[in-house]
Amino acid sequence: MRPLGCLPLLLFFLLLALLPFVFAQVFLIAMVKLRLTPEAGLLVVMGIFFGSVINIPIKRVVRDQEFLVDPFSAFGLSGLWPRLQRAQRETIIAINVGGCIIPTGLALYEVGHLMASNSTSFPALVLAVSINVGICYWMAKPVEGIGIALPAFVPPMAAVSAALLLAPNEAPAVAFVAGVMGPLIGADLFHLRDISRVATGMGSIGGAGTFDGIVLSGILAAYLA
């Protein structure tokens, strides 16, 4: 009976090992649906993943009191090495390459392609983005040590639903743009001033707290549409 009892644990580790390959396949299929070649799609996916660890500082906010900062919180790894925490009196506002710059660039590419091929879908696109912006603004919360946090799977479901309802013929592109811009605008930009209310060393636009919301929203929305 003991060998059989080990099967669930072995199956769990097997599925865990296969998970990155599953996500990579989903990402590449989504890129194809967005009219990218497999080679270009692979470059975009690699840029998103490797760019997720790159934050470009754009502003420093000085605080009245010191607070403890975890140097790994910007990468979503806070709490792993408590001894590395240090006292700090400023919050750095930054832009994440993989979670903001690359998805936004691809979203703008999709908007341009949509305007050139089917401009009648533009009002539906604006409405889908507005709906997801409102949902993300309502669901995003400031969290100490992270900045702005957002549940990962609600925005893509909202983006897909809006795209299929409002623009079924251009659902992948509309879902992707709404999936990216909803969390980026509604969660990060509209809550930017809330970062000054929580003790965090870095408020990264598209970073740890909203990276999964922005990237998963865009990619899963395009895939599911």
C-alpha positions in Angstrom: 0.0 0.0 0.0 2.9 2.3 0.7 4.0 2.7 -3.0 0.4 3.5 -4.0 0.4 6.2 -1.3 3.3 7.9 -3.0 1.5 8.2 -6.4 -0.4 11.4 -5.6 2.8 13.1 -4.4 4.7 11.9 -7.5 1.8 13.1 -9.7 1.9 16.5 -8.0 5.6 17.0 -8.7 5.2 15.8 -12.3 2.4 18.3 -12.9 4.5 21.0 -11.2 7.4 20.2 -13.5 5.2 20.4 -16.6 3.5 23.6 -15.6 6.1 26.0 -17.2 5.7 24.1 -20.5 2.0 24.4 -20.4 2.1 28.1 -19.7 4.7 28.5 -22.5 2.3 26.7 -24.9 -0.6 28.9 -23.9 1.4 32.0 -24.4 2.6 31.0 -27.8 -0.9 30.1 -29.0 -2.1 33.5 -27.7 0.6 35.2 -29.7 -0.5 33.4 -32.9 -4.1 34.5 -32.2 -2.7 38.1 -32.0 -1.3 37.8 -35.6 2.3 37.4 -34.6 4.6 34.8 -36.1 5.8 32.0 -33.8 9.3 33.5 -33.8 8.0 37.0 -32.9 5.7 35.5 -30.3 8.6 33.6 -28.7 10.6 36.8 -28.5 7.7 38.6 -26.9 7.2 35.8 -24.3 10.9 35.8 -23.5 10.9 39.5 -23.2 8.0 39.5 -20.8 9.5 36.8 -18.5 13.1 38.2 -18.5 11.8 41.8 -18.4 9.8 41.1 -15.2 12.9 41.5 -13.1 13.8 44.9 -14.6 12.3 48.0 -13.0 13.1 51.4 -14.4 12.9 54.1 -11.6 11.0 57.2 -12.6 10.3 59.0 -9.2 11.3 58.9 -5.5 8.8 59.6 -2.8 10.4 60.7 0.5 8.6 59.5 3.7 8.4 61.1 7.1 9.2 57.9 9.0 11.5 54.9 8.4 10.1 51.5 7.5 11.5 48.1 6.8 12.0 47.1 3.2 12.5 43.6 1.8 14.9 43.9 -1.3 13.1 41.0 -3.0 9.5 42.4 -2.6 9.7 44.0 -6.0 10.0 40.5 -7.5 7.2 39.0 -5.5 9.6 37.1 -3.2 9.1 39.1 0.0 9.7 37.2 3.3 12.2 34.7 2.0 15.2 36.3 3.8 14.0 38.5 6.7 17.6 39.3 7.8 18.2 41.2 4.5 15.5 43.7 5.4 16.7 47.3 5.8 15.3 50.6 7.0 14.3 53.1 4.3 12.6 56.5 4.2 11.7 56.6 0.5 9.6 54.8 -2.0 10.8 54.3 -5.6 8.2 54.5 -8.3 9.3 52.4 -11.2 8.1 50.9 -14.5 8.4 47.2 -15.0 9.7 46.2 -18.4 8.0 42.8 -18.6 4.8 43.7 -16.9 4.2 47.2 -18.4 6.4 48.3 -21.3 6.2 45.1 -23.5 2.5 44.3 -22.9 1.6 48.0 -23.5 3.7 48.0 -26.8 1.9 44.9 -28.0 -1.5 46.3 -27.0 -0.8 49.5 -29.0 0.2 47.3 -31.9 -3.1 45.4 -31.7 -5.0 48.7 -31.5 -3.2 50.0 -34.7 -3.9 46.7 -36.5 -7.5 46.8 -35.4 -8.0 50.3 -36.6 -6.4 49.5 -40.0 -8.4 46.3 -40.6 -11.7 46.8 -38.8 -12.1 50.3 -37.5 -15.8 49.7 -36.7 -14.7 47.6 -33.7 -13.0 50.6 -32.1 -16.0 51.7 -30.0 -16.4 48.1 -28.7 -12.7 48.1 -27.8 -13.0 51.3 -25.9 -16.1 50.0 -24.0 -14.4 46.7 -23.2 -11.3 48.5 -21.9 -13.5 50.9 -19.8 -15.3 47.9 -18.3 -12.1 46.2 -17.3 -10.6 49.4 -16.0 -13.5 49.9 -13.7 -13.4 46.3 -12.4 -9.6 46.4 -11.8 -9.9 49.8 -10.0 -12.5 48.3 -7.7 -10.6 45.1 -7.0 -7.1 46.5 -6.6 -5.9 47.1 -3.1 -2.7 48.7 -1.6 -0.6 46.1 0.3 2.4 46.9 2.5 5.6 45.6 1.1 4.2 45.1 -2.3 2.4 48.2 -3.5 -0.8 47.6 -5.4 -2.1 44.0 -5.5 -4.8 42.6 -7.9 -6.4 39.2 -8.1 -5.0 37.5 -11.2 -7.9 35.7 -12.8 -10.8 38.1 -12.6 -9.5 40.7 -15.1 -9.0 38.1 -17.9 -12.5 36.7 -17.4 -13.9 40.2 -17.6 -11.9 41.0 -20.7 -12.9 37.8 -22.5 -16.6 38.2 -21.6 -16.6 41.8 -22.9 -14.7 41.0 -26.1 -17.0 38.1 -27.0 -20.1 40.1 -26.3 -19.1 43.4 -27.9 -16.7 42.4 -30.7 -16.9 38.6 -31.4 -15.2 39.0 -34.8 -12.1 40.6 -33.3 -12.3 38.9 -29.9 -8.6 37.9 -29.4 -7.3 41.4 -30.1 -10.0 43.2 -28.1 -9.7 40.8 -25.2 -5.9 41.2 -25.1 -6.0 45.0 -25.2 -8.8 45.1 -22.5 -6.9 42.5 -20.5 -3.7 44.5 -20.5 -5.0 48.1 -20.2 -7.6 47.2 -17.6 -5.1 46.3 -14.8 -2.5 48.7 -16.0 -4.8 51.8 -15.9 -7.4 50.7 -13.3 -5.1 49.0 -10.8 -1.7 50.7 -11.2 -2.2 54.2 -12.6 -5.5 55.1 -10.9 -4.1 53.7 -7.6 -0.6 55.3 -8.0 -1.2 57.9 -5.2 -2.2 55.1 -2.8 1.3 53.8 -2.8 2.3 56.7 -0.6 -0.1 55.3 2.1 1.6 51.9 2.4 5.1 51.0 3.6 6.8 49.6 0.5 10.3 50.2 -0.9 9.2 50.2 -4.6 5.9 50.8 -6.3 6.4 49.1 -9.6 3.9 49.8 -12.4 3.3 46.4 -13.9 5.6 44.8 -11.2 5.1 42.2 -8.5 1.6 43.1 -7.3 0.0 43.5 -10.7 2.4 41.6 -13.0 0.3 38.5 -13.0 -2.9 40.6 -13.4 -1.6 42.4 -16.4 0.3 39.7 -18.2 -2.1 36.8 -17.4 -5.1 39.0 -18.2 -3.7 39.9 -21.7 -2.4 36.5 -22.6 -5.2 34.3 -21.1 -7.8 36.7 -22.6 -6.3 36.4 -26.1 -6.0 32.6 -25.6 -9.6 32.1 -24.4 -11.1 34.4 -26.9 
